[in-house]
Amino acid sequence: MGRWAPGARGRLAEAALELYVERGFEQTTVGDIAERAGVTERTFFRHFADKREVLFDGSQHLQDVLVSAISGAEPGTPPVDVVATAYERAAELLEGGREHSAQRSRVIAATPGLQERELLKLAGLTSAAAAALQERGVAAPAALLAAETGGTVFRVAFDRWVAGQGEDLRGCLRTTLAELRGLTGS
């Protein structure tokens, strides 16, 4: 297959996850991934900085959707509701990919270096959400609190969803947010 064959990025991401599930992250090389995807190692590095990053393909798009949803929210909507709705919109990107997400989560859970990368990506998502709230006029402490709360609700809902607890991710988000509101009496 030629190095410019269409779909290389998606094939690389799919091949990487398959190999990480089959062999483990540490036992898989970039060469293995490239070979499985039918491209060269050089092509791999045109798409991804390293073999960890391939598991986080799409994270920038997720962040862009989240920020766009926050920016486009109805004026006067409480910040926590803005963030909750934005995460529901972002969740649409993951719907239909529960098994993929579950496999990815298991690989990350088994690899400390991937756990670290996941935490960095989630922190970036939270920072972007807080910045978008501040652009809407929400004070910095409140924006950060709403963004952190939304991120925590998303993580709990995501874990439930990949564990098969709930029909869809958006439903898991709503359930988790309702539980939080019950805990806080709001």
CORKASUL-V25024 format. One record per residue. N is the residue number from 0. RES is the residue in one small letter. PSI is psi as a letter, one per 40 degrees, with the letter a starting at -180 (NA if undefined). D_CENTER is the distance of its C-alpha to the mean C-alpha in Angstrom with 1 decimal. Layout:
n,res,psi,d_center
N,RES,PSI,D_CENTER
N,RES,PSI,D_CENTER
This chain:
n,res,psi,d_center
0,m,h,30.2
1,g,i,30.4
2,r,e,28.0
3,w,e,27.2
4,a,h,26.6
5,p,i,24.2
6,g,e,20.8
7,a,d,20.7
8,r,d,17.1
9,g,d,16.0
10,r,d,18.7
11,l,d,17.8
12,a,d,14.2
13,e,d,15.9
14,a,d,18.7
15,a,d,16.7
16,l,d,15.0
17,e,d,18.4
18,l,d,20.2
19,y,d,18.0
20,v,d,18.6
21,e,d,22.2
22,r,d,23.2
23,g,i,20.7
24,f,d,18.7
25,e,d,21.7
26,q,e,24.1
27,t,h,22.3
28,t,i,23.4
29,v,d,22.2
30,g,d,25.5
31,d,d,24.6
32,i,d,21.4
33,a,d,23.3
34,e,d,26.2
35,r,d,24.3
36,a,e,22.7
37,g,f,26.2
38,v,i,25.7
39,t,i,26.9
40,e,d,25.3
41,r,d,25.9
42,t,d,23.9
43,f,d,21.0
44,f,e,21.3
45,r,d,21.6
46,h,d,18.0
47,f,i,16.4
48,a,d,17.7
49,d,i,17.7
50,k,e,16.8
51,r,d,14.0
52,e,d,12.2
53,v,d,12.4
54,l,e,9.7
55,f,e,7.2
56,d,h,8.8
57,g,e,7.4
58,s,d,5.2
59,q,d,8.6
60,h,d,9.1
61,l,d,6.3
62,q,d,8.1
63,d,d,11.3
64,v,d,11.2
65,l,d,10.6
66,v,d,13.4
67,s,d,15.5
68,a,d,15.5
69,i,d,16.5
70,s,d,19.1
71,g,e,20.5
72,a,i,20.9
73,e,h,24.5
74,p,i,26.5
75,g,e,27.5
76,t,h,24.5
77,p,i,23.8
78,p,d,20.8
79,v,d,19.2
80,d,d,19.7
81,v,d,18.3
82,v,d,15.0
83,a,d,15.0
84,t,d,15.8
85,a,d,13.2
86,y,d,10.4
87,e,d,12.4
88,r,d,12.4
89,a,d,8.7
90,a,d,8.8
91,e,d,11.4
92,l,d,9.2
93,l,e,8.3
94,e,i,11.8
95,g,e,14.2
96,g,f,11.9
97,r,d,12.4
98,e,d,14.4
99,h,d,12.1
100,s,d,9.2
101,a,d,12.1
102,q,d,13.5
103,r,d,10.5
104,s,d,10.4
105,r,d,14.1
106,v,d,14.3
107,i,d,12.2
108,a,d,14.4
109,a,e,17.4
110,t,h,16.9
111,p,d,17.3
112,g,d,16.5
113,l,d,13.0
114,q,d,12.7
115,e,d,13.8
116,r,d,11.4
117,e,d,8.4
118,l,d,10.4
119,l,d,11.1
120,k,d,7.7
121,l,d,7.4
122,a,d,11.0
123,g,d,10.6
124,l,d,8.5
125,t,d,11.3
126,s,d,14.0
127,a,d,13.2
128,a,d,13.4
129,a,d,16.5
130,a,d,18.0
131,a,d,17.6
132,l,d,19.4
133,q,d,22.0
134,e,d,22.7
135,r,e,23.5
136,g,e,26.0
137,v,h,24.4
138,a,i,25.8
139,a,d,23.8
140,p,d,24.0
141,a,d,23.2
142,a,d,20.3
143,l,d,18.7
144,l,d,19.6
145,a,d,18.1
146,a,d,14.8
147,e,d,14.8
148,t,d,15.9
149,g,d,13.2
150,g,d,10.5
151,t,d,12.6
152,v,d,13.1
153,f,d,9.5
154,r,d,9.2
155,v,d,12.7
156,a,d,12.2
157,f,d,9.3
158,d,d,11.7
159,r,d,14.5
160,w,d,13.1
161,v,d,12.6
162,a,e,16.0
163,g,e,17.5
164,q,g,18.4
165,g,i,18.4
166,e,d,18.6
167,d,i,15.4
168,l,d,12.2
169,r,d,13.9
170,g,d,16.9
171,c,d,15.2
172,l,d,13.9
173,r,d,17.6
174,t,d,19.1
175,t,d,17.3
176,l,d,18.1
177,a,d,21.7
178,e,d,22.0
179,l,d,21.1
180,r,d,23.7
181,g,d,26.1
182,l,d,25.8
183,t,e,26.4
184,g,f,29.0
185,s,NA,27.6
